[in-house]
């Protein structure tokens, strides 16, 4: 029992640093500090300890946090392989975290040394979200392992339908696409291109460039809100007895509503940079957590769609 408790807290620490790394990446983008250390990596203007300019401190701090997240991801995977051999699923989540930490770290280094196009930079953030989601899945799975001592609890839960499983899977993939469109808005400097919630101040023949990018993201986000509400209704109608799913449904609705508020807040703080950056960061991190929760729910529905082997 003590071992799984330590593993749980190690996975929590990894998730926390993954969150800070993702959050820090947003700060680097919003403050345009990506070249705060010049075009060098891992050095910063030829030094391991950078000059104390704001841009260099932001960029170098982000590198240190991301490196720490990578080290913790390695430690989590190794300890799970050694001490939790029976949970192949958690080992897979930990391995997925490490793989995507390495990928997004390499892409970040390449972005510093070589300039990258907006689609590639948006993909860099998308990979960071996958790493965070995988780490969150590891933490939630570790928590479940500590509380239920294995997978027997899943066998005692009511089964979910194939239709519900596919809906959750499609919703998870779609939420990732919404994340990508949001990152694309940021990296193409398209924020503020629309005048009005539905770009009503821009005539349709003039919908081009940044306006099209931002309008696409807004429509995609509104559809995501509708799908999350449908998810909540589905769970409460057919799986209300499943405490794990109902709890996640409540969190999902809360997160998507906060996402809407921060999205609207961005419209009203666009000309106030001191507030706008914090609203954007809140908007970004909220969808990151929501994506991670949906990814874990995808795993749950897969397991709960399989026939039970233990009698209730």
C-alpha positions, 0 to 999 in steps of 0.5 A: 500500500505504501508503494502505490501511495509513493507512486501516486504522488510521483505521478502527481508531481509529474502531472503538476510539472507537465501543467506548469510546462504547458502553462509556461509555453503559453507565457512564452508565446504571449510575451514573445519570449521564444527567442529570449535566449537567442537561437541557442539551445540548451545554452542561453546567449552562450551561458548556462545561467542567462542574463537577467532580461525578462525575455531570457528569464521567461524562456530559460525558466520554461526550459528548466520546468520542461526538463524537470517534467521530462526527468519526472516522466522518466522516473514515473515510467521506470518506477511503474515498470518495476513496482506496478507490473500488473498495471500495464495500462498505467505503464502505457500512460506513463510511456506515452507521457515520456514519448510526447515530452520528448517530442514536444521538447525536441520541437521546442528546441528546433523552434529556437534554432530554426524558425517554424511555420504557424501550423508546426508551432500549433502542433507543438502545443498540441503535443504538449497537451497530449503529454499533459493528458497522458500524465493526468491519466497516469495520476487518475489511474494511480489514484484509482489503484490506491483506492480500489487496489486493482481493476476489480472495481471496474468489473463491478461497475455497470457496463457502458454501451458501444454508442456511448464509448464511440461518442466519448472517443469522438468527443476527445478527438474533436476537443484536440482539434479545437485545441489545435485551431486555438493554437493556430489563432495564437501563432498566426496572430489572428486574435482580434480579427473578428469584430463581434462574437460571430464576426458580425462586424465583418462582411462575408466577402471579406472573411479571409486570413485571420478572420477566417481562422478566428471564426473557425475556432469560435464555431468549433468551440461552440460546437464543443460546448454543445457536445459536452452538454450532451455528454453530461446529459447522457451520463446522468440519464443512463449512468447516474449510478457510476460515480466515476463518470458522474463526477467527471461529467460535472467537472467537464461541464464546469470546465467548458463553462469557464472556457466560454467565460474566458473566451468572452473575456478575451474579447473585452480585454484585447486592448488591455494587455495586462489583463488579456495575457492572464485571460488567454492563459486561463483559456488555454489551461482550462481546455488542457485539463478538459482534454485530459479528463476526456482522454481518461474518460475514453479509457474508462468507457473502453474498459467499461464496454468490455463484458464483466468477469466478476459477479456484482 
